[in-house]
Amino acid sequence: MISCKQIAALFRMLPDPVWLKDPHGVYLAVNARYEELFGVEGSLLVGKTDYDFVPGSEAELHRTHDLNAMTTGSPCRHEEWLSLATGSEKRLFDIFRSPLYDDEGTLTGVMGAARDITLQHESEEELLRRDAQNTLITDAVPSLISYIDY
């Protein structure tokens, strides 16, 4: 059987931002990567909601996604651009949320994890751009050949 200490150690060492909230959106725990991402110490987040530290519209969006995971009763996934703590940069994250239940099956909250996929997104955009350029060239070649044949 895994202990609470072992779970806490695993939670802390994960390389992606991870958080736990109760059903009302109150933070129960965050890991170090989450603290870095938002520039807020975990001890200052616990007991508070998103409305206490992000703009209202962003907090509403987070709450909507949390509620979606809790009401559907299954994990949910979406991509979202988030501002970093520095405020000078936005990064694209693949975000997973899953409802949490106790041993009796009672909803106890939601757990979330976010993976930074900005570089992957940029690579995909570059491939699409190159593909579009290649298509333009490929489409133009027959016209050029016809023109040269004259």
N, C-alpha and C positions, 0 to 999 in steps of 0.2 A: 504494500500500500504506500502510495506517495504521500509525503507529509506536506503540510502547509508551507514549511520552510523551503522545501524543494521546489514547490510551485512558485513561491516568491522569487527564488533564485533564478528559475527559468524565465519568469516574467521580466526580471531586471536585465538579463543578458541577451534578450532578443534584439536583433539588429534593426528592426523596424519599430516605428512608433506603435505602442499598444496601450489601450485604456479600458477601464471598467467603469460603468455607470449603473446607478440604480434605475428602477422603472421611471423615476421622475426626472432623469437626466442629471442627477447629482454625481459628480466624480467620486469613485471609491478608491481608485488607484490608477497611476500612470507609470510607465517605465521611463528610464533616463533618456531614451531616444525621443519620446514624446515631449519631454521637458525641453530638450535641445531645439526641436522643431518649432515650438511655440514660444520659447524663451521664458517659460514660467516654471518655477520650482514646483515639484509635485505636492509638497506640503501646502503650497498656496492654492493648489487646484482642488485638493480633496475637500469635499463638503460644498463645493461651488458647482455652478452649471456653466455651459458655454456662454450664456448671456452675461456672465461676469467678466469675460475677458476677450470676446470677439465681437465684431459689429453685429447688430441685431439681425440683419438679413442672413448673415453667415450662420449665426446661432440657430435661426429658424430652419435653415437647410440641414444642419447637423441633427436637430431635433426630429425633423421629418424623417430622415434616414434611420435614426434610432427607433422611432415609432414603427416604421415599416418593418424592420427586423423583428420587433417584439410582437406586432400584430399578426404578421404572417407566420410567426413561429419557426422560421427557417432562416438560414444565413442569406444575407443580401450583399451584393457587390456593385460598385459603381466607380467611375473615375471622376476626380475633382481636382481643380487647380486650387492650391492653397498658398497663401502668403507665408513666407518664412518669418521668423522672429525679427530678422533685420529689417523687414518691410520693403527691402529693395528688390526682392526676387520672388517670383511665383514658380512653383514646381507642380508637376502633374503626379497625382497619387492614385493608385488602384486601392480602393478602400473596401474592406470586408467588415461586416457587422453581423453578429450572431446573438440571438437571445440566450440568456442564461437561466437555468432552472435549478431549484434545490432537489434533494432526494425525493421529495413528495410530488414533484412536478409543478411547483409553484414558480411563476416567473419572478426572478430576483434582479433582473437587469439586462444589460447588453454589454457585450465585449466587442471592441473594435481593433483593427490592425490596418496600417497603411503602408504601402510599398511605393517608394519613389520610382516612377517609370518615365521620368522626364527624358532621359537619354534614349530610351527605347522609342518613345514617341518622336523625338527629333530624328532618329535614324529612319523610322518608318516614313516620316514626312519627306526626308531627303530621297528615299527610294521612290516614292510616288512622284516627286519632282523630276527625277532622272527618267522614270518611266514615261512621263508625259513628254519630256524632251525627245526621248527616243521614238515615241509614237509620231511626233511632229516630223522628225527626220525621215522615218520610214514612210510616212504618208507622202512626203514631198519628193522622194526619190523617183517614183514612176513619172511624175510630172516633169521632173528635170530631165529624165531619160528621153521622154517624148519631145521635149523642147530641143534637146541636143540632136536628136535624129533628124530634125528638119534642116 
